[in-house]
Amino acid sequence: MSTTPHQKRALRHRRIRARVSGSATCPRLAVYRSNAYIYGQLIDDTTGLTLAAASDIKSKKGTKTERARTVGADLAKKAQAAGITQCVFDRGGFLYAGRISTLADAARESGLIF
């Protein structure tokens, strides 16, 4: 029986989540990439709360890569407003390339440390 690409990504994500966990002082930056949009959120896994979130659903301007860059910058600004400077990165089973790395680089450039 063959596995679908979605199932393979879910397996990779489970492997990553076995090692990566966020706390209130150092939350987890979880990234999800669909075909159309990209989402990022800072999660405190001890309480299960989302501390800050950003997505490009309302932004239709620019390429997907440009929108990923703005999501990373917006997320970093919201994190700094919430008093968060450091986090751990959870790529969600996606390859660290393209829009995922662009979002991460923009978040780093805007002040998040990971």
N, C-alpha and C positions, 0 to 999 in steps of 0.2 A: 504494500500500500504506500503510495507516495504522499508526501506532505505538501501542503500548499505553502506559498510564500508567507502568507499571514501566520500560519502555524509555526513556521521556522522563526519568524520574527518574535513571536510570543515565547518560544523556547529560549531565544537569546536574551530577551528581556527578563525572563525568570532567572537566568544565570547571573545577569547583572544585578538584579534586585536582591539576590542572596548575599551580595557583598556590599552593596551601597544602601545606606540608610541616612535619613536626615533627622536633625534635631532642631530645637527652637533657635539655638545659637548658630548652627550650621545646617540649614535646610537642604533638601534635595531639589535640584533644578531638573525637573522632568520635562522632556521634550517629546511631542508627538507631531508627526508629519503625515498629513493626508495628501492625496493627489492635488488638492486645490489650496489647502491652508496649512499653516504651521502654528502650533500652540506651545507655550512654555509656562510652567508654574513652579513656584517654590513651595515645597511641601514639608511640614513638620510631621515626620512619621510616628513620633511618640504620641501625639494627640490626634493625628489624622486630619489636621487642618491645612488648608491652602493659605499661605501667608501673602502671596502676590501672584498675579497671573496676567498674561498678555497673549493676544492672538492677532491674526491679520484678517479676521472675518470681515470687519467693516471697512478695511482698506483695500480698494480695488486698483490703486495706482501703482505702477511699477511692475517689475518682474517678480517672480516668486522669490528669487534670491535677495532682491532689494527689500521686499517685504519681510523676509526672515531677519535681515539686518535691523530693521526698525523694531521688530518684535523683541529682539535681544536687547536693544538700547532701552526700549520702554520698560522691559522687565527689570533691568538694572536700576532704572530711575525709581520704579515702584519699590524695589528692595531697599534702596538707600533711604527712601521716605519712611519705610517701616523699621529702619535701623539695622538692616542686614547688610553685611559687607562680604561675608564668606559663605560659600555653599559647596556642595558636591554635585557633580554633573552626572545625570542619568540620561543616556542617549536613547533609551527606550527600545533597544534592539536594532536600531537603525545604524547603518554605516556612518562613521564619523567623517562625513564628506558632504560636499554640496551645501544644502540649506541648513543641515544640522551644525556643521562646523562654522558656517557664516553666523548663525544665531549665537553660538558660543563665543566666537571672536568679538562680536559686537557687544555682548554682555561683559566680556573682560575689558574691552576698551572703555566701556562706560563705568567701570569701577568695581564690578564683582570679581572676587578672588576665588579661583578654583583651578 
